[in-house]
Amino acid sequence: MKQDTSERKIVIEQNKRFSQSCLWRMQREYFDKEGINAWVNQVPFYITSNPYIAKCYAEIVMSFIRDTIKTNPEAKKNPFYILELGTGSGRFSYYVLKTIAELQKSLGLEDVSICYIMSDFTKHNIQYYETHPALIPFIEKGMVDFALYDMETERPITLLKKNIRLGTDTLVNPLIVFANYIFDTISHDSFAVHDGKLYELLLTISTPENNMHDNKAVEMDKLSIDYGVHEVKGSYYNDPHLDSILDLYKTSLNDTSFLFPIGSIHAIKLLKKLAQNKLFIISSDKGYSAMEQLENLGHPTLSFHGSFSMMVNFHAIATYFKNSGGDYFLQTPRKGIKTSVFYTEALAHTMPETRVAIEKYVEGLSPADYFTLHRRMSDAFQECSLDTIAAHLNFTGWDPHIYLKLASRVNSLVGESDADTVNFIANNLHKMAANYYYMPKSDCVLFEIAVYFHSIKRYDDALKYYLEAKKFVGEQFGLYYNLALCQHHLGHNADALENFKQALKQDENSKETQEWVTYIEKALAEKS
Ligand SMILES: C[S@@+](CC[C@H](N)C(=O)[O-])C[C@H]1O[C@@H](n2cnc3c(N)ncnc32)[C@H](O)[C@@H]1O
């Protein structure tokens, strides 16, 4: 009789401090192995990688740069570095770069040198950015650079294109940092408070025996975590700034468990040092932004989605900044991700325009609010008329990701909708095309844009976008066939014939295509 190995559990580690657990190694191995494929139906990305959140960040950053230059006009003589941590797919980076460049132009700040550093710990992601067609113009302008930076280490951060290190020589202006969905990904410690006492939560991790290969667990979502408690007496971190936060929780909270984002705080410390205490961070992540939210929580849970993530204790990061003379702005609690801004002492009193922008884009219509509204619309678009869809597309900043979800509804409505709406969409589709950021195994919005123009008989525009789409989608029956139809309508029958023949190569059984070939050959023969 065979033994059921799925039932037998192997203990992988026992009573470990959370930040020293093997979980973090497994997390890094996952991202390193998957590279860019992590964002193909695995790790969620849309909430932090859409044109709206990029606009929020770009507006805040340009206000911050203006404030800095107003306080110190000499600042213009040196570059402003923006470091993105745990960049991921690079889609957010592209939107933010594009919006910053547009704002620089409209605000007359093109003479300000901005260097945007896309960093990640895995070279596989960096290699993807370095050759990405959307990023190449920014690379050529010198506006974007790359860095291999593992936030769990204290190694220097070197810009791969410019071959310079971030440090006292380079960072004359404040260092601006973006941290999206990364504080939830790197190491945490875990604690509990009960009856005025503070406890460290120690992890025991086990998994079914059949999830083990070469002495290692294979799938992270098959891990089970149990917590043991151990009272903390005296100083835990031997760092007064950090220990005082634990003390605050011990005395202010009654009965709860909480996470302490120790990996993120270590990285922030390093960045503060590099930037000589002039650090400005914007971060969006799932998490807690108020002390009340930390009360009555059960032991921490991990969410698995290819990688794993946990709730970020933004309150602890904010308190860390406050304790060391800086300040913060935490979005008031609401459902969804939280956007937070942190800054060091040297910047705390000089940011009037930045404060206005934060009020508008963090507390006002925040990335979280945008996402909530978008989700409701995405659920309902089958009931929407074209004018509502057009307004929504405008609201999303002509986002290809959204258009791909509702393109079939748009195509079904175009014929019966009013001319103003149809033209409004048509006249803005170039913005959507400019927002296209290629990702493997994903649909190409350029093709859908071409279909829209095709359906409203704007064959020149349709042709242009079919040809652009060809660079990304490659040899496809539908592409050749549609190209040929547009060329025929434009009177380019020789080209049309060539593309109908290409379509036939893709699908030799297509009767319609065969008929077109015969028809056009005849027409061409009659003409000559
Ligand atoms: C959850 S993804 C977030 C990606 C992107 N920021 C977003 O919002 O979609 C985490 C990213 O951080 C990177 N990462 C994981 N551990 C890291 C570490 N220790 N240091 C730097 N980057 C890390 C991963 O490769 C991945 O690109």
The ligand as an SDF file (V2000), in Angstrom:
LIG
                    3D

 27 29  0  0  0  0  0  0  0  0999 V2000
    5.3760   42.8910   -5.4920 C   0  0  0  0  0  0  0  0  0  0  0  0
    6.5280   43.3580   -6.6640 S   0  0  0  0  0  0  0  0  0  0  0  0
    6.1390   45.0560   -6.9100 C   0  0  0  0  0  0  0  0  0  0  0  0
    6.5460   45.5880   -8.2220 C   0  0  0  0  0  0  0  0  0  0  0  0
    6.1260   47.0290   -8.5350 C   0  0  0  0  0  0  0  0  0  0  0  0
    6.7280   47.9650   -7.6490 N   0  0  0  0  0  0  0  0  0  0  0  0
    4.6230   47.1600   -8.5250 C   0  0  0  0  0  0  0  0  0  0  0  0
    4.0730   47.9650   -7.7980 O   0  0  0  0  0  0  0  0  0  0  0  0
    3.9770   46.4410   -9.3020 O   0  0  0  0  0  0  0  0  0  0  0  0
    8.0340   43.4050   -5.7790 C   0  0  0  0  0  0  0  0  0  0  0  0
    9.2400   43.7670   -6.6320 C   0  0  0  0  0  0  0  0  0  0  0  0
   10.3400   43.9360   -5.7430 O   0  0  0  0  0  0  0  0  0  0  0  0
   11.4480   43.1740   -6.1610 C   0  0  0  0  0  0  0  0  0  0  0  0
   12.1300   42.7430   -4.9290 N   0  0  0  0  0  0  0  0  0  0  0  0
   11.8550   41.6830   -4.1300 C   0  0  0  0  0  0  0  0  0  0  0  0
   12.7000   41.6540   -3.0930 N   0  0  0  0  0  0  0  0  0  0  0  0
   13.5220   42.7280   -3.2410 C   0  0  0  0  0  0  0  0  0  0  0  0
   14.6040   43.2270   -2.5070 C   0  0  0  0  0  0  0  0  0  0  0  0
   15.0290   42.6100   -1.4100 N   0  0  0  0  0  0  0  0  0  0  0  0
   15.2140   44.3490   -2.9330 N   0  0  0  0  0  0  0  0  0  0  0  0
   14.8010   44.9810   -4.0620 C   0  0  0  0  0  0  0  0  0  0  0  0
   13.7820   44.5450   -4.8140 N   0  0  0  0  0  0  0  0  0  0  0  0
   13.1530   43.4310   -4.4030 C   0  0  0  0  0  0  0  0  0  0  0  0
   10.8930   42.0360   -6.9820 C   0  0  0  0  0  0  0  0  0  0  0  0
   11.8090   41.5770   -7.9590 O   0  0  0  0  0  0  0  0  0  0  0  0
    9.6810   42.7260   -7.6250 C   0  0  0  0  0  0  0  0  0  0  0  0
   10.0510   43.3610   -8.8170 O   0  0  0  0  0  0  0  0  0  0  0  0
  1  2  1  0
  2  3  1  0
  2 10  1  0
  3  4  1  0
  4  5  1  0
  5  6  1  0
  5  7  1  0
  7  8  2  0
  7  9  1  0
 10 11  1  0
 11 12  1  0
 11 26  1  0
 12 13  1  0
 13 14  1  0
 13 24  1  0
 14 15  1  0
 14 23  1  0
 15 16  2  0
 16 17  1  0
 17 18  1  0
 17 23  2  0
 18 19  1  0
 18 20  2  0
 20 21  1  0
 21 22  2  0
 22 23  1  0
 24 25  1  0
 24 26  1  0
 26 27  1  0
M  CHG  2   2   1   9  -1
M  END
$$$$
